[in-house]
Amino acid sequence: QIANYAFYGCSKVTSVTIPDSVTSIGSQAFYQCTGLISISIPDSVTSIGGSVFSGCSSLTSATIGNSVTSIGSYAFQSCSSLTSVIIPDSVTSIGTNVFQYCTNLGSIRFQSMAAPTIGSNAFSQISSDAIITYRHGATGYLTGYSGVPTQKAAAGEFGLYTYEINTDGVSVTITYYSVNATGALVIPDSVDGRSVTSIGERAFYGCTSLTSVIIPDSVTSIGTQAFYL
Protein backbone atom coordinates (compact mmCIF):
# COMPACT_ATOMS: atom_id res chain seq x y z
CA GLN A 1 0.00 0.00 0.00
CA ILE A 2 1.02 3.59 -0.65
CA ALA A 3 -0.28 5.60 2.27
CA ASN A 4 -2.27 8.83 2.21
CA TYR A 5 -0.08 11.89 1.52
CA ALA A 6 3.01 9.68 1.00
CA PHE A 7 4.55 11.90 -1.69
CA TYR A 8 2.38 14.98 -1.15
CA GLY A 9 3.90 18.04 -2.83
CA CYS A 10 7.08 16.32 -4.08
CA SER A 11 7.30 18.75 -6.98
CA LYS A 12 10.71 17.56 -8.27
CA VAL A 13 9.66 13.93 -8.80
CA THR A 14 9.40 13.28 -12.56
CA SER A 15 8.66 9.56 -12.69
CA VAL A 16 7.51 6.83 -10.33
CA THR A 17 7.71 3.05 -10.63
CA ILE A 18 5.06 1.34 -8.52
CA PRO A 19 5.90 -2.30 -7.66
CA ASP A 20 3.49 -5.17 -8.25
CA SER A 21 3.20 -5.70 -4.50
CA VAL A 22 1.09 -2.53 -4.15
CA THR A 23 -2.67 -3.12 -4.04
CA SER A 24 -3.96 0.34 -3.14
CA ILE A 25 -2.89 3.96 -3.43
CA GLY A 26 -4.09 6.27 -0.68
CA SER A 27 -5.70 9.68 -0.93
CA GLN A 28 -3.46 12.56 -2.06
CA ALA A 29 -0.48 10.19 -2.26
CA PHE A 30 1.00 12.18 -5.18
CA TYR A 31 -0.96 15.39 -4.72
CA GLN A 32 0.66 18.45 -6.36
CA CYS A 33 3.65 16.51 -7.70
CA THR A 34 3.89 19.15 -10.39
CA GLY A 35 6.99 17.65 -12.05
CA LEU A 36 5.51 14.17 -12.47
CA ILE A 37 5.34 13.38 -16.20
CA SER A 38 4.03 9.83 -16.38
CA ILE A 39 2.55 7.17 -14.15
CA SER A 40 1.78 3.52 -14.75
CA ILE A 41 -0.45 1.84 -12.20
CA PRO A 42 0.26 -1.92 -12.11
CA ASP A 43 -2.40 -4.61 -12.37
CA SER A 44 -1.93 -5.42 -8.68
CA VAL A 45 -3.64 -2.18 -7.66
CA THR A 46 -7.40 -2.46 -7.08
CA SER A 47 -8.25 1.02 -5.82
CA ILE A 48 -7.07 4.59 -6.40
CA GLY A 49 -7.81 7.00 -3.58
CA GLY A 50 -9.25 10.48 -3.78
CA SER A 51 -7.10 13.34 -5.13
CA VAL A 52 -4.19 10.94 -5.69
CA PHE A 53 -2.75 12.81 -8.68
CA SER A 54 -4.68 16.04 -8.30
CA GLY A 55 -2.66 19.05 -9.39
CA CYS A 56 0.01 17.01 -11.25
CA SER A 57 0.06 19.62 -13.97
CA SER A 58 2.93 18.05 -15.99
CA LEU A 59 1.35 14.59 -16.18
CA THR A 60 1.07 13.63 -19.85
CA SER A 61 0.57 9.88 -19.54
CA ALA A 62 -1.47 7.88 -17.02
CA THR A 63 -1.91 4.13 -17.47
CA ILE A 64 -4.55 2.60 -15.21
CA GLY A 65 -4.02 -1.07 -14.39
CA ASN A 66 -6.48 -3.78 -15.37
CA SER A 67 -7.43 -4.64 -11.78
CA VAL A 68 -8.50 -1.19 -10.63
CA THR A 69 -12.17 -1.27 -9.66
CA SER A 70 -12.61 2.23 -8.24
CA ILE A 71 -11.14 5.65 -8.92
CA GLY A 72 -11.62 8.10 -6.06
CA SER A 73 -13.06 11.59 -6.36
CA TYR A 74 -10.73 14.30 -7.69
CA ALA A 75 -8.12 11.61 -8.49
CA PHE A 76 -6.80 13.37 -11.61
CA GLN A 77 -8.26 16.84 -11.13
CA SER A 78 -6.25 19.67 -12.74
CA CYS A 79 -3.88 17.34 -14.61
CA SER A 80 -3.81 19.96 -17.33
CA SER A 81 -1.23 18.21 -19.57
CA LEU A 82 -3.16 14.94 -19.81
CA THR A 83 -4.59 14.48 -23.32
CA SER A 84 -6.04 10.97 -23.29
CA VAL A 85 -6.97 8.20 -20.89
CA ILE A 86 -8.21 4.62 -21.14
CA ILE A 87 -10.49 3.34 -18.39
CA PRO A 88 -10.08 -0.47 -18.17
CA ASP A 89 -13.04 -2.81 -18.01
CA SER A 90 -12.29 -3.63 -14.37
CA VAL A 91 -13.42 -0.16 -13.24
CA THR A 92 -16.95 -0.15 -11.84
CA SER A 93 -16.93 3.18 -10.00
CA ILE A 94 -15.57 6.63 -10.83
CA GLY A 95 -15.93 9.32 -8.21
CA THR A 96 -16.95 12.95 -8.54
CA ASN A 97 -14.73 15.53 -10.25
CA VAL A 98 -12.15 12.89 -11.19
CA PHE A 99 -10.90 14.58 -14.38
CA GLN A 100 -12.23 18.08 -13.73
CA TYR A 101 -10.03 20.90 -15.05
CA CYS A 102 -7.96 18.53 -17.21
CA THR A 103 -8.17 21.22 -19.82
CA ASN A 104 -6.33 19.31 -22.59
CA LEU A 105 -8.06 15.97 -22.05
CA GLY A 106 -9.75 15.21 -25.35
CA SER A 107 -9.98 11.42 -25.58
CA ILE A 108 -11.56 9.18 -22.95
CA ARG A 109 -12.02 5.51 -23.78
CA PHE A 110 -14.08 3.09 -21.69
CA GLN A 111 -13.26 -0.59 -22.15
CA SER A 112 -16.11 -2.03 -20.09
CA MET A 113 -19.10 -3.58 -21.83
CA ALA A 114 -21.28 -2.30 -18.95
CA ALA A 115 -21.13 1.35 -17.97
CA PRO A 116 -19.52 2.01 -14.59
CA THR A 117 -21.03 4.35 -12.02
CA ILE A 118 -19.74 7.83 -12.85
CA GLY A 119 -19.93 10.65 -10.31
CA SER A 120 -21.04 14.20 -10.97
CA ASN A 121 -18.62 16.58 -12.72
CA ALA A 122 -16.24 13.71 -13.45
CA PHE A 123 -15.37 15.26 -16.82
CA SER A 124 -16.33 18.89 -16.29
CA GLN A 125 -14.24 21.66 -17.82
CA ILE A 126 -11.95 19.43 -19.88
CA SER A 127 -11.14 20.06 -23.56
CA SER A 128 -14.04 21.58 -25.49
CA ASP A 129 -13.43 18.98 -28.24
CA ALA A 130 -13.46 16.00 -25.87
CA ILE A 131 -15.22 12.77 -26.79
CA ILE A 132 -15.97 9.80 -24.54
CA THR A 133 -15.87 6.53 -26.48
CA TYR A 134 -17.23 3.18 -25.35
CA ARG A 135 -17.03 -0.25 -26.96
CA HIS A 136 -19.32 -1.41 -29.71
CA GLY A 137 -22.15 -3.42 -28.14
CA ALA A 138 -21.66 -1.97 -24.64
CA THR A 139 -24.70 -1.03 -22.56
CA GLY A 140 -25.69 1.51 -19.94
CA TYR A 141 -23.71 4.50 -21.15
CA LEU A 142 -25.45 7.87 -21.26
CA THR A 143 -25.37 10.23 -24.22
CA GLY A 144 -22.93 12.39 -22.29
CA TYR A 145 -21.27 13.04 -18.95
CA SER A 146 -20.53 16.48 -17.50
CA GLY A 147 -21.39 17.99 -20.86
CA VAL A 148 -18.98 15.72 -22.77
CA PRO A 149 -20.71 13.66 -25.49
CA THR A 150 -20.29 9.89 -25.74
CA GLN A 151 -20.03 7.80 -28.86
CA LYS A 152 -20.01 4.10 -29.63
CA ALA A 153 -16.77 2.87 -31.17
CA ALA A 154 -17.01 2.22 -34.88
CA ALA A 155 -16.85 -1.47 -35.71
CA GLY A 156 -16.50 -3.66 -38.76
CA GLU A 157 -15.88 -7.19 -39.96
CA PHE A 158 -12.88 -8.56 -41.82
CA GLY A 159 -13.26 -12.20 -42.70
CA LEU A 160 -13.96 -13.96 -39.41
CA TYR A 161 -12.68 -11.00 -37.39
CA THR A 162 -14.74 -8.32 -35.73
CA TYR A 163 -12.80 -5.16 -35.02
CA GLU A 164 -13.17 -1.64 -33.68
CA ILE A 165 -11.57 1.43 -35.14
CA ASN A 166 -9.45 3.11 -32.48
CA THR A 167 -9.83 6.77 -31.60
CA ASP A 168 -6.81 7.73 -33.74
CA GLY A 169 -8.78 6.66 -36.83
CA VAL A 170 -5.83 4.81 -38.37
CA SER A 171 -5.55 1.69 -36.21
CA VAL A 172 -7.88 -1.05 -35.03
CA THR A 173 -8.47 -3.45 -32.16
CA ILE A 174 -9.44 -7.05 -32.89
CA THR A 175 -12.44 -7.66 -30.63
CA TYR A 176 -13.83 -11.05 -31.65
CA TYR A 177 -13.08 -14.18 -33.68
CA SER A 178 -15.22 -17.22 -34.43
CA VAL A 179 -15.11 -19.76 -31.60
CA ASN A 180 -15.13 -22.44 -34.29
CA ALA A 181 -11.66 -21.42 -35.49
CA THR A 182 -9.33 -24.38 -35.91
CA GLY A 183 -5.65 -25.04 -36.56
CA ALA A 184 -3.03 -22.32 -37.06
CA LEU A 185 -4.01 -18.66 -37.06
CA VAL A 186 -2.05 -15.72 -38.44
CA ILE A 187 -3.44 -12.41 -37.20
CA PRO A 188 -3.12 -9.79 -39.95
CA ASP A 189 -1.07 -6.65 -39.39
CA SER A 190 -3.76 -4.53 -41.02
CA VAL A 191 -7.47 -4.68 -41.82
CA ASP A 192 -9.22 -2.48 -44.33
CA GLY A 193 -6.09 -0.32 -44.58
CA ARG A 194 -5.74 0.26 -40.84
CA SER A 195 -2.95 -1.13 -38.67
CA VAL A 196 -3.86 -3.78 -36.09
CA THR A 197 -2.37 -2.43 -32.86
CA SER A 198 -4.26 -4.30 -30.15
CA ILE A 199 -6.16 -7.47 -29.36
CA GLY A 200 -9.14 -6.82 -27.15
CA GLU A 201 -10.31 -8.51 -23.98
CA ARG A 202 -11.65 -12.04 -24.59
CA ALA A 203 -11.14 -11.63 -28.35
CA PHE A 204 -10.29 -15.32 -28.85
CA TYR A 205 -12.03 -16.58 -25.73
CA GLY A 206 -13.02 -20.22 -26.05
CA CYS A 207 -11.18 -20.95 -29.31
CA THR A 208 -10.24 -24.42 -28.06
CA SER A 209 -9.38 -25.83 -31.48
CA LEU A 210 -6.64 -23.34 -32.29
CA THR A 211 -3.21 -24.95 -32.29
CA SER A 212 -0.98 -21.92 -32.90
CA VAL A 213 -1.24 -18.13 -33.21
CA ILE A 214 1.14 -15.69 -34.85
CA ILE A 215 0.77 -12.11 -33.61
CA PRO A 216 2.13 -9.35 -35.88
CA ASP A 217 4.74 -6.83 -34.76
CA SER A 218 2.16 -4.06 -35.12
CA VAL A 219 0.34 -5.26 -31.99
CA THR A 220 1.35 -3.33 -28.86
CA SER A 221 -1.28 -4.51 -26.38
CA ILE A 222 -3.25 -7.67 -25.63
CA GLY A 223 -6.34 -7.49 -23.43
CA THR A 224 -7.20 -9.65 -20.45
CA GLN A 225 -8.35 -13.22 -21.19
CA ALA A 226 -7.73 -12.61 -24.90
CA PHE A 227 -6.83 -16.27 -25.44
CA TYR A 228 -8.54 -17.77 -22.42
CA LEU A 229 -9.87 -21.29 -22.93
Salt bridges, closest charged atoms under 4 A:
GLU164 OE1 - ARG109 NH2 2.44
GLU164 OE2 - ARG135 NE 3.97
GLU201 OE1 - ARG135 NH1 3.47
